[in-house]
Amino acid sequence: MAQEHPFAQYVRILGKGKKGSRSLDRAEARDAMGMILDAKVRPEQLGAFLMLLRVKEEAPDELAGFADAVRERYQPPVGINASVDWASYAGKKRHLPWFLLSALLLAEQGTPVFMHGARGHTAGRIYTEDMLALFGLPSCESWQQVGEQLEGSGFAFMSIDHFCPPLGEIIQLRNILGLRSPVHTLCRMLNPLEAEVTVDGVFHPPYAPMHQKTAQLLGTHQAVTVRGDGGEAEVKPDTDCDLHWIVNGELSTGSWARIYPQRLVKDETLDPQDLLKLWRGEMEHPYGEGAVISTLAMVLRLLIPNEAEDQPQLIDRARSIWEGRDRARY
């Protein structure tokens, strides 16, 4: 008699129908993701598992369990430290990734930023990794290189392809399955260097509290999830943005007010060189500058959580940092 595959139980839990199915608990999710990472799952099982999760919508306990499995298998070396973990997996299509300049400002101020992401999974988008060469920054291929970049410039980017290759492969199934899978959410939650502050973005509003609660389960004390432009962690300067916070371990939500009273005209074409030109002061771009300042101000709230600064004060502080940047740095 044929013996049931060990992974079949997890497909069954998720797919047993409206009354019989349920979410995985954290231990089950950890075991299931462990089997996936160890290549002990058949391709048809993986596809079924991912899409059943996608239809149900992943639960915080499931995501935390998945993250547990990744962390057990893909630990960076001891001694590599970052203050901010910044997830960048969506890509941009309506605006340039101005948030990259916010991260570089933090690095210039002595706050090390580790950014991780993926590219190429959705057509027509601009990915952070492809912007790095403009600033003379590498996309790191090893943890040693990450450590060197954090020590040298205060900023390092690493693709999920390098720090957890199986997840990188699953992300690229986007064009085969026709949908993004829960792995897109999982990658945002990993925080491999255990930075004190985590920053990530979502496009669909229901995902924000899911990210927030997962981060709390994983022990994060300072975090923000942004319903930002295109699903990236970038505050829109001409639209109020919904934010989900963890500040000193406490969950809260709020709206980050726009700094421009009306919507700005969208660029007809997106030229990545404008990122560098804006940093160098070679062009004016109200939307870009506003996005950089607003996004930086948001992160500053997490870096100085015990100071009672309101949004206008944080915006002023961020604008001062922007105006004082080293324009010749890149």
N, C-alpha and C positions, 0 to 999 in steps of 0.2 A: 504493500500500500504506500502511495506517495506521502512523503512527510512534509508538513507545512513549513514554509520558509520562516525563519525567526522574525523577519521584519513584517510579515503579514499581519501580525497582531496590531501593529500601529496603523496600518492602512484601515484595518477593520474598525478600530476605535473611532477613527474620523469619519468613516463612510458607511456606518451601519444604519443610516436613515435618520429621519427627523426625530424620532423618539429614542432610537438606540445609540446614536452617535454622541460623542462628548469631546471636550478638549483633553489633551494629554496633561497629566500633572508634570511637575518639574522633573521628577526622576525619570519618568517615561520619555519626556522630551530629550533629556540628556542622553539616554540610552539610544533613542532613535537617531539623533544627530550623530552620535558616536559611530553608529553602524554606517551612516552615509559617508562620514569623513574617512572611515577605514575601508571604504569600497566593498562593503559587505551587503550591498543592496543592488537588486537588478534594476536596469533602466526603467522598465515599466512600473516598478514599485515606486521609484523616485518620482516619476511624473505624476502618478496617482496621488502620492503623499503630498507633494507640493501644491497641486491644484485643489485637493480637498481642503487643505489649510487655507488656500487663497479664497475659496468660496465661503468657508466658515468665518474667516478672519482670525489670524493668530492671536492667542491670548498672552498676557504678560508672563504667566508661569511657563508657557511653552517657549517663549523667546528667551527667558532666563535659563531654562534648561538647555536650549540649543547653545547659548553662549557658554554655559558651563563646559559642554563637550568640546567646544573650540578652544577654550582656554586651557583645558587639560592637555591638548595635543599640540598647540601652537603658541608656546610661551616664548616671548622675547628674552634675550639675555638680561641678567640682573645688572642694574647700573645705568640703564638708559631711561632718562626721565623727561617728562613734558608736563607743563602746567595745564595745558588745554588740549583736549582731544576733539578734533573737528572732522566730522563725517561729511563726505562729499560724493554722493553716489547718483544723484539725479541727472546732472547736466543742465545746461540752460539753453533755452531757445528764443525767449522774448528779449532778454537782456544779456549783457556780458556778465561773467562771474565776478562782480565787483567785490564780493565778500573776500576774495583772495587778498585784496589790498588791506582789508581789515586785519586779516591774520598776519600779514607781513608787518603791519604797524605794531601789533602786539609783540612780535618777535624783536622788532627794533627797540622796543621799550624794555626788553629783558624778560619777557614772558614766553618761554619756549612753547611752540605750537606743533603738535603732531597731527597732520591731516592725512586721511586715508580715503580711498574711493575706488571707483571702477569707471571704465569708459567703453564706448562703442556698442553698448547693449541696446540703445534706442537711436534710430536714425534722426538726423537733423538737429542734434544737440551739440553744444560746446562743453567739453569736459575739462575740469580743472587740470588734470594731468597734462593735457596738451598745451596749457598756458604757461607751464613752468619754465620752458626754454626761453621765453621772452625776458625773464628775470635772471637768467643764468643759473637757474636752480635745477638740480637733477630730480628725476623720479627714482627714489631709492630702490635698490634691488636686494638689499640685505639689511639686517638689523644693525650691523656694524656701520653701514653707511648712514643709517638713520641717526645713530649716536653721534657720528662725526658732524652731520649737518646741524643737529640740535646744539652741539657744542660750538660750532663755528658761526652759524647764522641765526640760530634760534628758531629755524623753521625746517621741517622735513615732511616730505610727502612719500607715501608708499602705497602702491596698488594692492588691493586684496589678492591679486594674482600672485604676489610675492609672499605675503605673510600668511595666507591661507589659500593655497591654490585650488582645493576642491570647491570652495565657495565661489572663487572667481569663475570656475567652469560652470557652476550652476547659474550664476548671474547671466552668463551668455546664452542660456536657454530661453531668454526672453523672446527671441525671434522664432524659436521652434514651438514654444507653448502658446505664444500669442499674448501672454500676460506676464507681468512681473510676479515673481514668487515671493514668499515670506523671507527668503534669503536676503532680499534687498533691505528689508527691515532689520534682520538680524545683524548684518554687517555694520549698520549704523550704531548698534548697541555694544560692540565688542570692547572698545576702549582698552586696547591691548597693553598700553603702558600704565594703565591705572591712574590716569591724570585726575587731578582733583576736580577739574571743570570739564564738562562735556557739552558739545554744541552739535545739534543736528536739525535737519529740516524734513518737513512732510508736505505733500501736495493735498491729499485728501484729509479733511478735518477729523474724521473718526480715528485716524492713526495717531494723532498727537497725544491723547491721554494714554494710549497703549505704550508709546515710547516712554512717556513720563513714568508710568508705573513699572515698566521693565527696568528702567535705569535705577529706580529706587530699590527694586528687588536685588539688583546687582551691586548695591552698596554705594551708589553715587550720591554725594552730598550737595553738589552744585551742578545744576544742569539746566539747559533750556532747549526746548523743541519749538521750532519756528514753523508756522505755516507761511513759508517764505516764497519768493519768486521761483516758480518752476519746481518746487520741492527741495530747493537748496536752503541752507541756513543763512538767508539774506533778508534783512528787513527792507520792505518796500518804503521808500521815503515819501511817496505820494498816496499811500493807502494805509489805513490802520491795520496792524498785524496782530493776529492772535498768538499768544505765547503761553506755553506750559512750562512752569518753572519747578525746579527743586532748589530751594535756598536753605542752607543749613539743615538739609534732610527733610524739610517740610514741603509738601506739594501745594502749588497754587496756580491759578490761571489769571491772565490779564490781557489787556489790549495795549499794544505799543503804538502811541499816537504818531501819525504822520508828521513830518516836519515841513511839508509843503501843503498849502491849503487846497490845491487842486491837482488833478492828474497832469503829468508831464507827457509831452509828445514822445512816442516810442521811436527809436532809431529805425530808419528804413532798412539799413543793413548793419550787421555787427562786425566790426573790425577789431580783432583781438589786440592789435597794436595800440588801441585807445586805452587799454589798461595801463600800459607802460607810459604813454603820453600823459595820462592824468597824474600818475605818480610823479613824473618829472616836472609837472606844471607847464607842459607844452600845449595844453588844450583846456578848455572849460567844458564841463559836462555836469550840469546840475543834478541829473538823476544819479549818475555814477558817484559823484561826491556825496550826495545825500545818503545813498545806500551804504557807502563806506563808513560814514560817520554814525549813522543810526545803528548799523550792525555792530560796530565797535562799542558804542555806548551800551548796547544790550549785554555784551560779554563783560564789560567792566563791572556791571552790577554783580556778576557772579564772582569776579576776582576780588571785589571789596564788599562782601555781603554784610559786614557788620557796620558799614557806614551808611547813615540814613540819607543818602542822596536820592532825590527824585529824578524823573526822566529828564527834565530840562537841565539839571545840573550835570547829569551824566553826558548829555549831548554836548554841553559846553566843554566838558573835560575831553571828550572824544574829538571835538573840533580843534581844540588846542593841540592835541597830539598829532592830528592830521596836518595842521598848519606848520608844525615844527618838525615834520619828517625830514629826513635826509634825502633830498630830491636826487642826489647823485649816487645814491646807494645802489640803484639798479640801472 
